[in-house]
Amino acid sequence: MGGALAVRSARRDDAAAIAAIYAHYVRNSVITFELDPPDAATMAVRMDSILPLYPYLVTECDGVLLGYAYAGRLYDRAAYRWTAEATVYVAHEWHRRGIGHMLYAALIAALAAQGFQSVVGKITLPNPASTLLHEACGFRQVGLLAKVGYKQDAWHDVGIYQLELGTRPVGPEEPRPFLA
Ligand SMILES: CC(C)(COP(=O)(O)OP(=O)(O)OC[C@H]1O[C@@H](n2cnc3c(N)ncnc32)[C@H](O)[C@@H]1OP(=O)(O)O)[C@@H](O)C(=O)NCCC(=O)NCCS
């Protein structure tokens, strides 16, 4: 692949490529606590629950999807609605080429422009690639959930990372949809 990397909004017909990238980590790692890889139809339904309020971005090169990042609600209760949770996955053969950083930078810029006040990443530890990416993007660890996930015959900690996006005014405007 010799073309340029480009970030764009995800489309429903990206679901199969996104499911294929994610399946590798479901099967072979504890990065995600999901145990069975979702198929493309399930992934498309999940994408529908994110867009249009939250950004869902992909990176492609020469028409091949190499990574994706999206945000969602941290928790359901209404008062949490200015805080987003971010997720990023890059195809395992394409690590360390700047794709994760490119996706996260675009995701963070979109969330800030929408009016979210902060963004949180939850990382199964240890995951140096993810913790260093988060720190390179300005996140700081603010918490740790000890041994909350059991997968591959072991219990795993989850680090909570947070990045401030706004000034937290009194009476904040509602976050604007990503796809207005
Ligand atoms: C985490 C992940 C998205 C990083 O994507 P990537 O495209 O490989 O990362 P980038 O090339 O953009 O790296 C950006 C920065 O992150 C850090 N980084 C990323 N991978 C790293 C690694 N393996 N070791 C050390 N630092 C790393 C570096 O600071 C890097 O900047 P540099 O290359 O200028 O030193 C990728 O490793 C991945 O998909 N991992 C599996 C899924 C995952 O862990 N997702 C996060 C769930 S919380």
The ligand as an SDF file (V2000), in Angstrom:
LIG
                    3D

 48 50  0  0  0  0  0  0  0  0999 V2000
   -2.8690    1.1300   21.2170 C   0  0  0  0  0  0  0  0  0  0  0  0
   -2.8600    1.2120   19.6830 C   0  0  0  0  0  0  0  0  0  0  0  0
   -4.2190    1.7050   19.2180 C   0  0  0  0  0  0  0  0  0  0  0  0
   -1.7740    2.1930   19.2580 C   0  0  0  0  0  0  0  0  0  0  0  0
   -1.9090    2.3740   17.8560 O   0  0  0  0  0  0  0  0  0  0  0  0
   -0.6490    2.5990   16.9150 P   0  0  0  0  0  0  0  0  0  0  0  0
   -1.1480    3.0080   15.5870 O   0  0  0  0  0  0  0  0  0  0  0  0
    0.2370    1.4070   16.9700 O   0  0  0  0  0  0  0  0  0  0  0  0
    0.0630    3.8070   17.6690 O   0  0  0  0  0  0  0  0  0  0  0  0
    0.9030    5.0020   17.0240 P   0  0  0  0  0  0  0  0  0  0  0  0
    1.8640    4.4680   16.0190 O   0  0  0  0  0  0  0  0  0  0  0  0
   -0.0170    6.0740   16.5810 O   0  0  0  0  0  0  0  0  0  0  0  0
    1.7330    5.4850   18.3000 O   0  0  0  0  0  0  0  0  0  0  0  0
    1.4390    6.7170   18.9500 C   0  0  0  0  0  0  0  0  0  0  0  0
    2.2510    6.7800   20.2240 C   0  0  0  0  0  0  0  0  0  0  0  0
    1.7900    5.8150   21.1670 O   0  0  0  0  0  0  0  0  0  0  0  0
    2.8930    5.2260   21.8340 C   0  0  0  0  0  0  0  0  0  0  0  0
    2.9890    3.8000   21.4360 N   0  0  0  0  0  0  0  0  0  0  0  0
    2.1560    3.1420   20.6150 C   0  0  0  0  0  0  0  0  0  0  0  0
    2.5090    1.8400   20.5370 N   0  0  0  0  0  0  0  0  0  0  0  0
    3.5640    1.6860   21.3410 C   0  0  0  0  0  0  0  0  0  0  0  0
    4.3550    0.5630   21.7020 C   0  0  0  0  0  0  0  0  0  0  0  0
    4.1110   -0.6580   21.2070 N   0  0  0  0  0  0  0  0  0  0  0  0
    5.3650    0.7400   22.5730 N   0  0  0  0  0  0  0  0  0  0  0  0
    5.6300    1.9600   23.0820 C   0  0  0  0  0  0  0  0  0  0  0  0
    4.9000    3.0940   22.7660 N   0  0  0  0  0  0  0  0  0  0  0  0
    3.8840    2.9300   21.9250 C   0  0  0  0  0  0  0  0  0  0  0  0
    4.0960    6.0180   21.4200 C   0  0  0  0  0  0  0  0  0  0  0  0
    4.1940    7.1390   22.2820 O   0  0  0  0  0  0  0  0  0  0  0  0
    3.6900    6.4420   20.0310 C   0  0  0  0  0  0  0  0  0  0  0  0
    4.3740    7.5760   19.5800 O   0  0  0  0  0  0  0  0  0  0  0  0
    5.7960    7.4050   18.8160 P   0  0  0  0  0  0  0  0  0  0  0  0
    5.6190    6.3120   17.7990 O   0  0  0  0  0  0  0  0  0  0  0  0
    5.9860    8.7620   18.2190 O   0  0  0  0  0  0  0  0  0  0  0  0
    6.7650    7.0370   19.8810 O   0  0  0  0  0  0  0  0  0  0  0  0
   -2.5170   -0.1670   19.0510 C   0  0  0  0  0  0  0  0  0  0  0  0
   -1.3600   -0.6840   19.6630 O   0  0  0  0  0  0  0  0  0  0  0  0
   -3.6370   -1.1640   19.1770 C   0  0  0  0  0  0  0  0  0  0  0  0
   -4.5520   -1.2090   18.3660 O   0  0  0  0  0  0  0  0  0  0  0  0
   -3.5560   -2.0020   20.2200 N   0  0  0  0  0  0  0  0  0  0  0  0
   -4.5780   -2.9950   20.4550 C   0  0  0  0  0  0  0  0  0  0  0  0
   -5.9030   -2.3440   20.8500 C   0  0  0  0  0  0  0  0  0  0  0  0
   -5.7670   -1.4840   22.0760 C   0  0  0  0  0  0  0  0  0  0  0  0
   -4.9770   -1.7360   22.9700 O   0  0  0  0  0  0  0  0  0  0  0  0
   -6.5940   -0.4510   22.0760 N   0  0  0  0  0  0  0  0  0  0  0  0
   -6.7160    0.4460   23.2010 C   0  0  0  0  0  0  0  0  0  0  0  0
   -7.7410   -0.1460   24.0800 C   0  0  0  0  0  0  0  0  0  0  0  0
   -7.8510    0.7970   25.5880 S   0  0  0  0  0  0  0  0  0  0  0  0
  1  2  1  0
  2  3  1  0
  2  4  1  0
  2 36  1  0
  4  5  1  0
  5  6  1  0
  6  7  2  0
  6  8  1  0
  6  9  1  0
  9 10  1  0
 10 11  2  0
 10 12  1  0
 10 13  1  0
 13 14  1  0
 14 15  1  0
 15 16  1  0
 15 30  1  0
 16 17  1  0
 17 18  1  0
 17 28  1  0
 18 19  1  0
 18 27  1  0
 19 20  2  0
 20 21  1  0
 21 22  1  0
 21 27  2  0
 22 23  1  0
 22 24  2  0
 24 25  1  0
 25 26  2  0
 26 27  1  0
 28 29  1  0
 28 30  1  0
 30 31  1  0
 31 32  1  0
 32 33  2  0
 32 34  1  0
 32 35  1  0
 36 37  1  0
 36 38  1  0
 38 39  2  0
 38 40  1  0
 40 41  1  0
 41 42  1  0
 42 43  1  0
 43 44  2  0
 43 45  1  0
 45 46  1  0
 46 47  1  0
 47 48  1  0
M  END
$$$$
